[in-house]
Amino acid sequence: MMKEARLIRGKKTFTDRYGINRWNLNTCEKEPHRDLFQTCWLSYLVRDYGVSARWLLLGEGCMWEGGLPPKPENLQMICNS
């Protein structure tokens, strides 16, 4: 969804920005039973990309805080605050 909203180009954009090993992220997708997931990754989504914490943790409400994703041109401002 972040890619569709043009907030990132792909997983590499996200992993590079936060120093995440991209292969660990790929493994989390393919093998969710492995213990590689880091909860801090969720905080990046909430803080820098406007993803709703309620949606992430409870699966309730809209995916985006305020109902809509932030505009791509505002993303740099969000990530620098």
HUDAZI-V169136 format. One record per pair of residues at least 6 apart in sequence whose ideal C-beta (glycine too) atoms are under 7 Angstrom apart, sorted by the first residue. I is the first residue (numbers start at 0). GAP is how many residues later the second one is. D is the distance in whole Angstrom. If there is no record, write none. Layout:
BEGIN
I|GAP|D ; I|GAP|D
END
This chain:
BEGIN
0|62|6 ; 1|6|5 ; 1|47|6 ; 2|7|6 ; 4|64|4 ; 5|66|5 ; 6|42|6 ; 6|62|6 ; 6|63|7 ; 6|65|6 ; 6|68|6 ; 7|6|5 ; 10|11|6 ; 10|14|6 ; 11|10|6 ; 14|7|4 ; 14|10|6 ; 17|26|5 ; 19|21|7 ; 23|12|5 ; 26|7|6 ; 26|9|6 ; 27|8|5 ; 27|9|5 ; 41|14|5 ; 44|6|4 ; 44|11|7 ; 45|7|5 ; 45|10|7 ; 47|30|5 ; 47|31|5 ; 48|21|7 ; 49|14|6 ; 49|15|5 ; 49|19|6 ; 49|20|4 ; 50|12|6 ; 50|13|7 ; 50|14|7 ; 51|9|6 ; 51|10|6 ; 51|11|6 ; 51|12|6 ; 51|13|5 ; 53|6|6 ; 53|7|5 ; 54|6|5 ; 54|7|6 ; 54|8|5 ; 69|8|6
END
